[in-house]
């Protein structure tokens, strides 16, 4: 049987909790960054009216803006 004092047990449980919270935080940041990269990959921003709209990946490189009707070329949005 392993002998452990109450204070040591409390410290171990707290360290496990802190590590778990940090791991979940890092995982959430990674997941949100991946989603933002995907959103920026499919988004087009109109150069005339500044409207941002999404298109499917298999559509042509030049699309028409749904708000003003101008032709826009697919390209990555500027980072925030």
PDB file with SEQRES, HELIX, SHEET and CRYST1 records, atoms N, CA, C and O in Angstrom:
SEQRES   1 A   80  UNK UNK UNK UNK UNK UNK UNK UNK UNK UNK UNK UNK UNK          
SEQRES   2 A   80  UNK UNK UNK UNK UNK UNK UNK UNK UNK UNK UNK UNK UNK          
SEQRES   3 A   80  UNK UNK UNK UNK UNK UNK UNK UNK UNK UNK UNK UNK UNK          
SEQRES   4 A   80  UNK UNK UNK UNK UNK UNK UNK UNK UNK UNK UNK UNK UNK          
SEQRES   5 A   80  UNK UNK UNK UNK UNK UNK UNK UNK UNK UNK UNK UNK UNK          
SEQRES   6 A   80  UNK UNK UNK UNK UNK UNK UNK UNK UNK UNK UNK UNK UNK          
SEQRES   7 A   80  UNK UNK                                                      
HELIX    1 AA1 UNK A    6  UNK A   42  1                                  37    
SHEET    1 AA1 2 UNK A  43  UNK A  45  0                                        
SHEET    2 AA1 2 UNK A  52  UNK A  54 -1                                        
SHEET    1 AA2 2 UNK A  62  UNK A  64  0                                        
SHEET    2 AA2 2 UNK A  71  UNK A  73 -1                                        
CRYST1    1.000    1.000    1.000  90.00  90.00  90.00 P 1           1          
ATOM      1  N   UNK A   1       0.837  -1.170   0.000  1.00  0.00           N  
ATOM      2  CA  UNK A   1       0.000   0.000   0.000  1.00  0.00           C  
ATOM      3  C   UNK A   1       0.890   1.243   0.000  1.00  0.00           C  
ATOM      4  O   UNK A   1       1.919   1.299   0.672  1.00  0.00           O  
ATOM      5  N   UNK A   2       0.459   2.226  -0.770  1.00  0.00           N  
ATOM      6  CA  UNK A   2       1.224   3.462  -0.869  1.00  0.00           C  
ATOM      7  C   UNK A   2       0.736   4.421   0.220  1.00  0.00           C  
ATOM      8  O   UNK A   2      -0.455   4.706   0.341  1.00  0.00           O  
ATOM      9  N   UNK A   3       1.686   4.901   0.997  1.00  0.00           N  
ATOM     10  CA  UNK A   3       1.334   5.879   2.038  1.00  0.00           C  
ATOM     11  C   UNK A   3       1.551   7.274   1.474  1.00  0.00           C  
ATOM     12  O   UNK A   3       2.631   7.602   0.983  1.00  0.00           O  
ATOM     13  N   UNK A   4       0.512   8.085   1.552  1.00  0.00           N  
ATOM     14  CA  UNK A   4       0.576   9.457   1.065  1.00  0.00           C  
ATOM     15  C   UNK A   4      -0.172  10.343   2.046  1.00  0.00           C  
ATOM     16  O   UNK A   4      -1.227   9.974   2.561  1.00  0.00           O  
ATOM     17  N   UNK A   5       0.387  11.508   2.293  1.00  0.00           N  
ATOM     18  CA  UNK A   5      -0.254  12.433   3.217  1.00  0.00           C  
ATOM     19  C   UNK A   5      -1.363  13.186   2.495  1.00  0.00           C  
ATOM     20  O   UNK A   5      -1.390  13.259   1.267  1.00  0.00           O  
ATOM     21  N   UNK A   6      -2.261  13.736   3.270  1.00  0.00           N  
ATOM     22  CA  UNK A   6      -3.407  14.446   2.708  1.00  0.00           C  
ATOM     23  C   UNK A   6      -2.961  15.663   1.900  1.00  0.00           C  
ATOM     24  O   UNK A   6      -3.530  15.934   0.843  1.00  0.00           O  
ATOM     25  N   UNK A   7      -1.978  16.385   2.363  1.00  0.00           N  
ATOM     26  CA  UNK A   7      -1.511  17.575   1.637  1.00  0.00           C  
ATOM     27  C   UNK A   7      -0.902  17.195   0.284  1.00  0.00           C  
ATOM     28  O   UNK A   7      -1.089  17.912  -0.699  1.00  0.00           O  
ATOM     29  N   UNK A   8      -0.180  16.079   0.227  1.00  0.00           N  
ATOM     30  CA  UNK A   8       0.385  15.625  -1.035  1.00  0.00           C  
ATOM     31  C   UNK A   8      -0.709  15.190  -2.007  1.00  0.00           C  
ATOM     32  O   UNK A   8      -0.611  15.444  -3.208  1.00  0.00           O  
ATOM     33  N   UNK A   9      -1.737  14.544  -1.497  1.00  0.00           N  
ATOM     34  CA  UNK A   9      -2.859  14.133  -2.338  1.00  0.00           C  
ATOM     35  C   UNK A   9      -3.577  15.343  -2.919  1.00  0.00           C  
ATOM     36  O   UNK A   9      -3.963  15.334  -4.088  1.00  0.00           O  
ATOM     37  N   UNK A  10      -3.758  16.374  -2.118  1.00  0.00           N  
ATOM     38  CA  UNK A  10      -4.416  17.595  -2.595  1.00  0.00           C  
ATOM     39  C   UNK A  10      -3.594  18.247  -3.694  1.00  0.00           C  
ATOM     40  O   UNK A  10      -4.149  18.702  -4.694  1.00  0.00           O  
ATOM     41  N   UNK A  11      -2.275  18.299  -3.521  1.00  0.00           N  
ATOM     42  CA  UNK A  11      -1.399  18.901  -4.528  1.00  0.00           C  
ATOM     43  C   UNK A  11      -1.453  18.104  -5.832  1.00  0.00           C  
ATOM     44  O   UNK A  11      -1.514  18.696  -6.909  1.00  0.00           O  
ATOM     45  N   UNK A  12      -1.431  16.792  -5.754  1.00  0.00           N  
ATOM     46  CA  UNK A  12      -1.480  15.950  -6.955  1.00  0.00           C  
ATOM     47  C   UNK A  12      -2.799  16.147  -7.697  1.00  0.00           C  
ATOM     48  O   UNK A  12      -2.807  16.281  -8.921  1.00  0.00           O  
ATOM     49  N   UNK A  13      -3.902  16.165  -6.973  1.00  0.00           N  
ATOM     50  CA  UNK A  13      -5.209  16.353  -7.606  1.00  0.00           C  
ATOM     51  C   UNK A  13      -5.304  17.740  -8.242  1.00  0.00           C  
ATOM     52  O   UNK A  13      -5.861  17.876  -9.331  1.00  0.00           O  
ATOM     53  N   UNK A  14      -4.779  18.754  -7.593  1.00  0.00           N  
ATOM     54  CA  UNK A  14      -4.798  20.104  -8.151  1.00  0.00           C  
ATOM     55  C   UNK A  14      -3.931  20.193  -9.408  1.00  0.00           C  
ATOM     56  O   UNK A  14      -4.313  20.853 -10.374  1.00  0.00           O  
ATOM     57  N   UNK A  15      -2.773  19.540  -9.405  1.00  0.00           N  
ATOM     58  CA  UNK A  15      -1.906  19.556 -10.586  1.00  0.00           C  
ATOM     59  C   UNK A  15      -2.569  18.849 -11.766  1.00  0.00           C  
ATOM     60  O   UNK A  15      -2.458  19.307 -12.903  1.00  0.00           O  
ATOM     61  N   UNK A  16      -3.246  17.753 -11.508  1.00  0.00           N  
ATOM     62  CA  UNK A  16      -3.971  17.057 -12.573  1.00  0.00           C  
ATOM     63  C   UNK A  16      -5.070  17.966 -13.134  1.00  0.00           C  
ATOM     64  O   UNK A  16      -5.266  18.021 -14.348  1.00  0.00           O  
ATOM     65  N   UNK A  17      -5.772  18.661 -12.276  1.00  0.00           N  
ATOM     66  CA  UNK A  17      -6.820  19.582 -12.722  1.00  0.00           C  
ATOM     67  C   UNK A  17      -6.270  20.723 -13.560  1.00  0.00           C  
ATOM     68  O   UNK A  17      -6.848  21.076 -14.587  1.00  0.00           O  
ATOM     69  N   UNK A  18      -5.155  21.301 -13.126  1.00  0.00           N  
ATOM     70  CA  UNK A  18      -4.540  22.402 -13.876  1.00  0.00           C  
ATOM     71  C   UNK A  18      -4.064  21.917 -15.245  1.00  0.00           C  
ATOM     72  O   UNK A  18      -4.257  22.601 -16.250  1.00  0.00           O  
ATOM     73  N   UNK A  19      -3.444  20.745 -15.281  1.00  0.00           N  
ATOM     74  CA  UNK A  19      -2.987  20.186 -16.559  1.00  0.00           C  
ATOM     75  C   UNK A  19      -4.168  19.913 -17.488  1.00  0.00           C  
ATOM     76  O   UNK A  19      -4.070  20.153 -18.692  1.00  0.00           O  
ATOM     77  N   UNK A  20      -5.255  19.425 -16.963  1.00  0.00           N  
ATOM     78  CA  UNK A  20      -6.439  19.158 -17.772  1.00  0.00           C  
ATOM     79  C   UNK A  20      -7.028  20.453 -18.343  1.00  0.00           C  
ATOM     80  O   UNK A  20      -7.392  20.502 -19.518  1.00  0.00           O  
ATOM     81  N   UNK A  21      -7.121  21.483 -17.529  1.00  0.00           N  
ATOM     82  CA  UNK A  21      -7.649  22.768 -17.993  1.00  0.00           C  
ATOM     83  C   UNK A  21      -6.734  23.359 -19.070  1.00  0.00           C  
ATOM     84  O   UNK A  21      -7.225  23.874 -20.075  1.00  0.00           O  
ATOM     85  N   UNK A  22      -5.426  23.295 -18.877  1.00  0.00           N  
ATOM     86  CA  UNK A  22      -4.486  23.820 -19.877  1.00  0.00           C  
ATOM     87  C   UNK A  22      -4.584  23.040 -21.188  1.00  0.00           C  
ATOM     88  O   UNK A  22      -4.549  23.636 -22.264  1.00  0.00           O  
ATOM     89  N   UNK A  23      -4.707  21.719 -21.108  1.00  0.00           N  
ATOM     90  CA  UNK A  23      -4.823  20.914 -22.317  1.00  0.00           C  
ATOM     91  C   UNK A  23      -6.109  21.241 -23.076  1.00  0.00           C  
ATOM     92  O   UNK A  23      -6.089  21.331 -24.304  1.00  0.00           O  
ATOM     93  N   UNK A  24      -7.215  21.419 -22.374  1.00  0.00           N  
ATOM     94  CA  UNK A  24      -8.471  21.784 -23.036  1.00  0.00           C  
ATOM     95  C   UNK A  24      -8.390  23.170 -23.665  1.00  0.00           C  
ATOM     96  O   UNK A  24      -8.945  23.399 -24.739  1.00  0.00           O  
ATOM     97  N   UNK A  25      -7.708  24.082 -23.008  1.00  0.00           N  
ATOM     98  CA  UNK A  25      -7.554  25.441 -23.527  1.00  0.00           C  
ATOM     99  C   UNK A  25      -6.731  25.429 -24.815  1.00  0.00           C  
ATOM    100  O   UNK A  25      -7.105  26.077 -25.792  1.00  0.00           O  
ATOM    101  N   UNK A  26      -5.625  24.704 -24.824  1.00  0.00           N  
ATOM    102  CA  UNK A  26      -4.780  24.623 -26.014  1.00  0.00           C  
ATOM    103  C   UNK A  26      -5.532  23.933 -27.150  1.00  0.00           C  
ATOM    104  O   UNK A  26      -5.433  24.362 -28.300  1.00  0.00           O  
ATOM    105  N   UNK A  27      -6.273  22.883 -26.852  1.00  0.00           N  
ATOM    106  CA  UNK A  27      -7.038  22.189 -27.882  1.00  0.00           C  
ATOM    107  C   UNK A  27      -8.095  23.115 -28.493  1.00  0.00           C  
ATOM    108  O   UNK A  27      -8.306  23.102 -29.705  1.00  0.00           O  
ATOM    109  N   UNK A  28      -8.756  23.914 -27.657  1.00  0.00           N  
ATOM    110  CA  UNK A  28      -9.775  24.840 -28.154  1.00  0.00           C  
ATOM    111  C   UNK A  28      -9.153  25.910 -29.045  1.00  0.00           C  
ATOM    112  O   UNK A  28      -9.717  26.250 -30.085  1.00  0.00           O  
ATOM    113  N   UNK A  29      -8.007  26.440 -28.653  1.00  0.00           N  
ATOM    114  CA  UNK A  29      -7.329  27.430 -29.493  1.00  0.00           C  
ATOM    115  C   UNK A  29      -6.939  26.836 -30.835  1.00  0.00           C  
ATOM    116  O   UNK A  29      -7.109  27.488 -31.865  1.00  0.00           O  
ATOM    117  N   UNK A  30      -6.427  25.631 -30.848  1.00  0.00           N  
ATOM    118  CA  UNK A  30      -6.030  24.962 -32.081  1.00  0.00           C  
ATOM    119  C   UNK A  30      -7.234  24.733 -32.993  1.00  0.00           C  
ATOM    120  O   UNK A  30      -7.158  24.956 -34.202  1.00  0.00           O  
ATOM    121  N   UNK A  31      -8.349  24.286 -32.403  1.00  0.00           N  
ATOM    122  CA  UNK A  31      -9.558  24.018 -33.177  1.00  0.00           C  
ATOM    123  C   UNK A  31     -10.121  25.303 -33.789  1.00  0.00           C  
ATOM    124  O   UNK A  31     -10.518  25.311 -34.954  1.00  0.00           O  
ATOM    125  N   UNK A  32     -10.157  26.381 -33.017  1.00  0.00           N  
ATOM    126  CA  UNK A  32     -10.664  27.655 -33.536  1.00  0.00           C  
ATOM    127  C   UNK A  32      -9.768  28.202 -34.637  1.00  0.00           C  
ATOM    128  O   UNK A  32     -10.271  28.779 -35.601  1.00  0.00           O  
ATOM    129  N   UNK A  33      -8.469  28.039 -34.522  1.00  0.00           N  
ATOM    130  CA  UNK A  33      -7.559  28.503 -35.557  1.00  0.00           C  
ATOM    131  C   UNK A  33      -7.772  27.729 -36.858  1.00  0.00           C  
ATOM    132  O   UNK A  33      -7.731  28.310 -37.942  1.00  0.00           O  
ATOM    133  N   UNK A  34      -7.999  26.412 -36.747  1.00  0.00           N  
ATOM    134  CA  UNK A  34      -8.281  25.606 -37.939  1.00  0.00           C  
ATOM    135  C   UNK A  34      -9.582  26.036 -38.606  1.00  0.00           C  
ATOM    136  O   UNK A  34      -9.658  26.123 -39.832  1.00  0.00           O  
ATOM    137  N   UNK A  35     -10.599  26.303 -37.800  1.00  0.00           N  
ATOM    138  CA  UNK A  35     -11.886  26.750 -38.367  1.00  0.00           C  
ATOM    139  C   UNK A  35     -11.743  28.096 -39.058  1.00  0.00           C  
ATOM    140  O   UNK A  35     -12.337  28.305 -40.115  1.00  0.00           O  
ATOM    141  N   UNK A  36     -10.975  29.008 -38.490  1.00  0.00           N  
ATOM    142  CA  UNK A  36     -10.787  30.325 -39.091  1.00  0.00           C  
ATOM    143  C   UNK A  36     -10.034  30.209 -40.420  1.00  0.00           C  
ATOM    144  O   UNK A  36     -10.358  30.917 -41.374  1.00  0.00           O  
ATOM    145  N   UNK A  37      -9.052  29.343 -40.492  1.00  0.00           N  
ATOM    146  CA  UNK A  37      -8.328  29.135 -41.750  1.00  0.00           C  
ATOM    147  C   UNK A  37      -9.281  28.603 -42.814  1.00  0.00           C  
ATOM    148  O   UNK A  37      -9.228  29.039 -43.964  1.00  0.00           O  
ATOM    149  N   UNK A  38     -10.145  27.672 -42.446  1.00  0.00           N  
ATOM    150  CA  UNK A  38     -11.118  27.126 -43.395  1.00  0.00           C  
ATOM    151  C   UNK A  38     -12.088  28.201 -43.859  1.00  0.00           C  
ATOM    152  O   UNK A  38     -12.384  28.297 -45.051  1.00  0.00           O  
ATOM    153  N   UNK A  39     -12.587  29.012 -42.929  1.00  0.00           N  
ATOM    154  CA  UNK A  39     -13.532  30.077 -43.295  1.00  0.00           C  
ATOM    155  C   UNK A  39     -12.891  31.064 -44.259  1.00  0.00           C  
ATOM    156  O   UNK A  39     -13.528  31.507 -45.216  1.00  0.00           O  
ATOM    157  N   UNK A  40     -11.636  31.407 -44.010  1.00  0.00           N  
ATOM    158  CA  UNK A  40     -10.966  32.358 -44.897  1.00  0.00           C  
ATOM    159  C   UNK A  40     -10.660  31.752 -46.262  1.00  0.00           C  
ATOM    160  O   UNK A  40     -10.537  32.482 -47.246  1.00  0.00           O  
ATOM    161  N   UNK A  41     -10.536  30.440 -46.335  1.00  0.00           N  
ATOM    162  CA  UNK A  41     -10.247  29.789 -47.597  1.00  0.00           C  
ATOM    163  C   UNK A  41     -11.452  29.812 -48.528  1.00  0.00           C  
ATOM    164  O   UNK A  41     -11.279  29.885 -49.744  1.00  0.00           O  
ATOM    165  N   UNK A  42     -12.669  29.752 -47.990  1.00  0.00           N  
ATOM    166  CA  UNK A  42     -13.859  29.710 -48.847  1.00  0.00           C  
ATOM    167  C   UNK A  42     -14.542  31.071 -48.978  1.00  0.00           C  
ATOM    168  O   UNK A  42     -15.533  31.185 -49.698  1.00  0.00           O  
ATOM    169  N   UNK A  43     -14.043  32.092 -48.309  1.00  0.00           N  
ATOM    170  CA  UNK A  43     -14.703  33.399 -48.325  1.00  0.00           C  
ATOM    171  C   UNK A  43     -14.122  34.298 -49.416  1.00  0.00           C  
ATOM    172  O   UNK A  43     -12.935  34.238 -49.740  1.00  0.00           O  
ATOM    173  N   UNK A  44     -14.996  35.124 -49.964  1.00  0.00           N  
ATOM    174  CA  UNK A  44     -14.593  36.142 -50.935  1.00  0.00           C  
ATOM    175  C   UNK A  44     -15.125  37.478 -50.439  1.00  0.00           C  
ATOM    176  O   UNK A  44     -16.253  37.574 -49.955  1.00  0.00           O  
ATOM    177  N   UNK A  45     -14.302  38.494 -50.567  1.00  0.00           N  
ATOM    178  CA  UNK A  45     -14.726  39.836 -50.167  1.00  0.00           C  
ATOM    179  C   UNK A  45     -14.803  40.701 -51.418  1.00  0.00           C  
ATOM    180  O   UNK A  45     -13.843  40.808 -52.180  1.00  0.00           O  
ATOM    181  N   UNK A  46     -15.965  41.315 -51.611  1.00  0.00           N  
ATOM    182  CA  UNK A  46     -16.184  42.155 -52.787  1.00  0.00           C  
ATOM    183  C   UNK A  46     -15.323  43.406 -52.678  1.00  0.00           C  
ATOM    184  O   UNK A  46     -15.244  44.031 -51.621  1.00  0.00           O  
ATOM    185  N   UNK A  47     -14.681  43.761 -53.783  1.00  0.00           N  
ATOM    186  CA  UNK A  47     -13.808  44.935 -53.751  1.00  0.00           C  
ATOM    187  C   UNK A  47     -14.575  46.237 -53.915  1.00  0.00           C  
ATOM    188  O   UNK A  47     -14.023  47.303 -53.642  1.00  0.00           O  
ATOM    189  N   UNK A  48     -15.833  46.187 -54.352  1.00  0.00           N  
ATOM    190  CA  UNK A  48     -16.645  47.387 -54.536  1.00  0.00           C  
ATOM    191  C   UNK A  48     -17.478  47.700 -53.289  1.00  0.00           C  
ATOM    192  O   UNK A  48     -17.377  48.794 -52.733  1.00  0.00           O  
ATOM    193  N   UNK A  49     -18.299  46.741 -52.853  1.00  0.00           N  
ATOM    194  CA  UNK A  49     -19.219  47.000 -51.733  1.00  0.00           C  
ATOM    195  C   UNK A  49     -18.728  46.419 -50.410  1.00  0.00           C  
ATOM    196  O   UNK A  49     -19.382  46.598 -49.383  1.00  0.00           O  
ATOM    197  N   UNK A  50     -17.591  45.730 -50.417  1.00  0.00           N  
ATOM    198  CA  UNK A  50     -16.983  45.163 -49.207  1.00  0.00           C  
ATOM    199  C   UNK A  50     -17.849  44.083 -48.562  1.00  0.00           C  
ATOM    200  O   UNK A  50     -17.708  43.808 -47.370  1.00  0.00           O  
ATOM    201  N   UNK A  51     -18.729  43.478 -49.325  1.00  0.00           N  
ATOM    202  CA  UNK A  51     -19.567  42.386 -48.838  1.00  0.00           C  
ATOM    203  C   UNK A  51     -18.742  41.100 -48.831  1.00  0.00           C  
ATOM    204  O   UNK A  51     -18.033  40.806 -49.793  1.00  0.00           O  
ATOM    205  N   UNK A  52     -18.837  40.346 -47.753  1.00  0.00           N  
ATOM    206  CA  UNK A  52     -18.121  39.079 -47.661  1.00  0.00           C  
ATOM    207  C   UNK A  52     -19.117  37.945 -47.821  1.00  0.00           C  
ATOM    208  O   UNK A  52     -20.135  37.905 -47.130  1.00  0.00           O  
ATOM    209  N   UNK A  53     -18.827  37.020 -48.735  1.00  0.00           N  
ATOM    210  CA  UNK A  53     -19.718  35.889 -48.964  1.00  0.00           C  
ATOM    211  C   UNK A  53     -18.885  34.630 -49.178  1.00  0.00           C  
ATOM    212  O   UNK A  53     -17.728  34.692 -49.593  1.00  0.00           O  
ATOM    213  N   UNK A  54     -19.498  33.491 -48.885  1.00  0.00           N  
ATOM    214  CA  UNK A  54     -18.810  32.208 -49.004  1.00  0.00           C  
ATOM    215  C   UNK A  54     -19.239  31.500 -50.283  1.00  0.00           C  
ATOM    216  O   UNK A  54     -20.374  31.637 -50.738  1.00  0.00           O  
ATOM    217  N   UNK A  55     -18.311  30.747 -50.850  1.00  0.00           N  
ATOM    218  CA  UNK A  55     -18.596  29.956 -52.039  1.00  0.00           C  
ATOM    219  C   UNK A  55     -18.058  28.547 -51.823  1.00  0.00           C  
ATOM    220  O   UNK A  55     -17.216  28.319 -50.955  1.00  0.00           O  
ATOM    221  N   UNK A  56     -18.548  27.616 -52.613  1.00  0.00           N  
ATOM    222  CA  UNK A  56     -18.033  26.245 -52.542  1.00  0.00           C  
ATOM    223  C   UNK A  56     -16.639  26.197 -53.152  1.00  0.00           C  
ATOM    224  O   UNK A  56     -16.271  27.058 -53.950  1.00  0.00           O  
ATOM    225  N   UNK A  57     -15.872  25.190 -52.773  1.00  0.00           N  
ATOM    226  CA  UNK A  57     -14.500  25.085 -53.262  1.00  0.00           C  
ATOM    227  C   UNK A  57     -14.424  24.768 -54.754  1.00  0.00           C  
ATOM    228  O   UNK A  57     -13.451  25.140 -55.409  1.00  0.00           O  
ATOM    229  N   UNK A  58     -15.414  24.101 -55.293  1.00  0.00           N  
ATOM    230  CA  UNK A  58     -15.347  23.652 -56.680  1.00  0.00           C  
ATOM    231  C   UNK A  58     -15.883  24.678 -57.675  1.00  0.00           C  
ATOM    232  O   UNK A  58     -15.942  24.383 -58.869  1.00  0.00           O  
ATOM    233  N   UNK A  59     -16.270  25.860 -57.234  1.00  0.00           N  
ATOM    234  CA  UNK A  59     -16.770  26.882 -58.145  1.00  0.00           C  
ATOM    235  C   UNK A  59     -15.600  27.551 -58.865  1.00  0.00           C  
ATOM    236  O   UNK A  59     -14.451  27.428 -58.441  1.00  0.00           O  
ATOM    237  N   UNK A  60     -15.899  28.260 -59.959  1.00  0.00           N  
ATOM    238  CA  UNK A  60     -14.810  28.919 -60.699  1.00  0.00           C  
ATOM    239  C   UNK A  60     -14.118  29.999 -59.866  1.00  0.00           C  
ATOM    240  O   UNK A  60     -14.612  30.420 -58.820  1.00  0.00           O  
ATOM    241  N   UNK A  61     -12.964  30.428 -60.362  1.00  0.00           N  
ATOM    242  CA  UNK A  61     -12.155  31.409 -59.625  1.00  0.00           C  
ATOM    243  C   UNK A  61     -12.803  32.787 -59.609  1.00  0.00           C  
ATOM    244  O   UNK A  61     -12.544  33.570 -58.695  1.00  0.00           O  
ATOM    245  N   UNK A  62     -13.634  33.102 -60.591  1.00  0.00           N  
ATOM    246  CA  UNK A  62     -14.299  34.406 -60.652  1.00  0.00           C  
ATOM    247  C   UNK A  62     -15.784  34.189 -60.374  1.00  0.00           C  
ATOM    248  O   UNK A  62     -16.433  33.388 -61.046  1.00  0.00           O  
ATOM    249  N   UNK A  63     -16.322  34.904 -59.381  1.00  0.00           N  
ATOM    250  CA  UNK A  63     -17.735  34.786 -59.027  1.00  0.00           C  
ATOM    251  C   UNK A  63     -18.384  36.157 -59.007  1.00  0.00           C  
ATOM    252  O   UNK A  63     -17.710  37.186 -59.070  1.00  0.00           O  
ATOM    253  N   UNK A  64     -19.689  36.151 -58.919  1.00  0.00           N  
ATOM    254  CA  UNK A  64     -20.448  37.394 -58.906  1.00  0.00           C  
ATOM    255  C   UNK A  64     -20.913  37.690 -57.480  1.00  0.00           C  
ATOM    256  O   UNK A  64     -21.407  36.803 -56.785  1.00  0.00           O  
ATOM    257  N   UNK A  65     -20.750  38.936 -57.055  1.00  0.00           N  
ATOM    258  CA  UNK A  65     -21.153  39.357 -55.712  1.00  0.00           C  
ATOM    259  C   UNK A  65     -22.683  39.324 -55.612  1.00  0.00           C  
ATOM    260  O   UNK A  65     -23.359  39.837 -56.504  1.00  0.00           O  
ATOM    261  N   UNK A  66     -23.244  38.736 -54.553  1.00  0.00           N  
ATOM    262  CA  UNK A  66     -24.698  38.691 -54.421  1.00  0.00           C  
ATOM    263  C   UNK A  66     -25.319  40.049 -54.100  1.00  0.00           C  
ATOM    264  O   UNK A  66     -26.513  40.241 -54.331  1.00  0.00           O  
ATOM    265  N   UNK A  67     -24.547  40.989 -53.578  1.00  0.00           N  
ATOM    266  CA  UNK A  67     -25.101  42.294 -53.204  1.00  0.00           C  
ATOM    267  C   UNK A  67     -25.109  43.287 -54.363  1.00  0.00           C  
ATOM    268  O   UNK A  67     -26.135  43.903 -54.652  1.00  0.00           O  
ATOM    269  N   UNK A  68     -23.952  43.440 -55.030  1.00  0.00           N  
ATOM    270  CA  UNK A  68     -23.869  44.473 -56.071  1.00  0.00           C  
ATOM    271  C   UNK A  68     -23.700  43.915 -57.476  1.00  0.00           C  
ATOM    272  O   UNK A  68     -23.891  44.657 -58.440  1.00  0.00           O  
ATOM    273  N   UNK A  69     -23.353  42.649 -57.637  1.00  0.00           N  
ATOM    274  CA  UNK A  69     -23.273  42.021 -58.944  1.00  0.00           C  
ATOM    275  C   UNK A  69     -21.930  42.144 -59.642  1.00  0.00           C  
ATOM    276  O   UNK A  69     -21.820  41.719 -60.792  1.00  0.00           O  
ATOM    277  N   UNK A  70     -20.906  42.700 -59.015  1.00  0.00           N  
ATOM    278  CA  UNK A  70     -19.603  42.809 -59.663  1.00  0.00           C  
ATOM    279  C   UNK A  70     -18.881  41.465 -59.643  1.00  0.00           C  
ATOM    280  O   UNK A  70     -19.165  40.605 -58.810  1.00  0.00           O  
ATOM    281  N   UNK A  71     -17.955  41.304 -60.564  1.00  0.00           N  
ATOM    282  CA  UNK A  71     -17.167  40.088 -60.656  1.00  0.00           C  
ATOM    283  C   UNK A  71     -15.982  40.174 -59.681  1.00  0.00           C  
ATOM    284  O   UNK A  71     -15.266  41.175 -59.655  1.00  0.00           O  
ATOM    285  N   UNK A  72     -15.786  39.130 -58.893  1.00  0.00           N  
ATOM    286  CA  UNK A  72     -14.700  39.096 -57.921  1.00  0.00           C  
ATOM    287  C   UNK A  72     -13.899  37.825 -58.098  1.00  0.00           C  
ATOM    288  O   UNK A  72     -14.440  36.767 -58.417  1.00  0.00           O  
ATOM    289  N   UNK A  73     -12.601  37.946 -57.885  1.00  0.00           N  
ATOM    290  CA  UNK A  73     -11.722  36.797 -57.998  1.00  0.00           C  
ATOM    291  C   UNK A  73     -11.479  36.195 -56.629  1.00  0.00           C  
ATOM    292  O   UNK A  73     -11.379  36.909 -55.631  1.00  0.00           O  
ATOM    293  N   UNK A  74     -11.385  34.867 -56.591  1.00  0.00           N  
ATOM    294  CA  UNK A  74     -11.134  34.166 -55.332  1.00  0.00           C  
ATOM    295  C   UNK A  74      -9.725  34.526 -54.862  1.00  0.00           C  
ATOM    296  O   UNK A  74      -8.779  34.572 -55.649  1.00  0.00           O  
ATOM    297  N   UNK A  75      -9.615  34.775 -53.584  1.00  0.00           N  
ATOM    298  CA  UNK A  75      -8.318  35.062 -52.976  1.00  0.00           C  
ATOM    299  C   UNK A  75      -8.491  35.060 -51.463  1.00  0.00           C  
ATOM    300  O   UNK A  75      -9.603  35.209 -50.955  1.00  0.00           O  
ATOM    301  N   UNK A  76      -7.424  34.895 -50.775  1.00  0.00           N  
ATOM    302  CA  UNK A  76      -7.487  34.861 -49.311  1.00  0.00           C  
ATOM    303  C   UNK A  76      -7.819  36.235 -48.762  1.00  0.00           C  
ATOM    304  O   UNK A  76      -7.355  37.249 -49.283  1.00  0.00           O  
ATOM    305  N   UNK A  77      -8.618  36.266 -47.717  1.00  0.00           N  
ATOM    306  CA  UNK A  77      -8.912  37.520 -47.043  1.00  0.00           C  
ATOM    307  C   UNK A  77      -7.702  37.964 -46.268  1.00  0.00           C  
ATOM    308  O   UNK A  77      -6.863  37.148 -45.888  1.00  0.00           O  
ATOM    309  N   UNK A  78      -7.609  39.260 -46.031  1.00  0.00           N  
ATOM    310  CA  UNK A  78      -6.509  39.783 -45.228  1.00  0.00           C  
ATOM    311  C   UNK A  78      -6.686  39.341 -43.780  1.00  0.00           C  
ATOM    312  O   UNK A  78      -7.811  39.301 -43.282  1.00  0.00           O  
ATOM    313  N   UNK A  79      -5.592  39.009 -43.097  1.00  0.00           N  
ATOM    314  CA  UNK A  79      -5.725  38.621 -41.686  1.00  0.00           C  
ATOM    315  C   UNK A  79      -6.207  39.790 -40.839  1.00  0.00           C  
ATOM    316  O   UNK A  79      -5.987  40.955 -41.170  1.00  0.00           O  
ATOM    317  N   UNK A  80      -6.860  39.453 -39.753  1.00  0.00           N  
ATOM    318  CA  UNK A  80      -7.399  40.482 -38.867  1.00  0.00           C  
ATOM    319  C   UNK A  80      -6.277  41.121 -38.095  1.00  0.00           C  
ATOM    320  O   UNK A  80      -6.517  42.019 -37.287  1.00  0.00           O  
TER     321      UNK A  80                                                      
END                                                                             
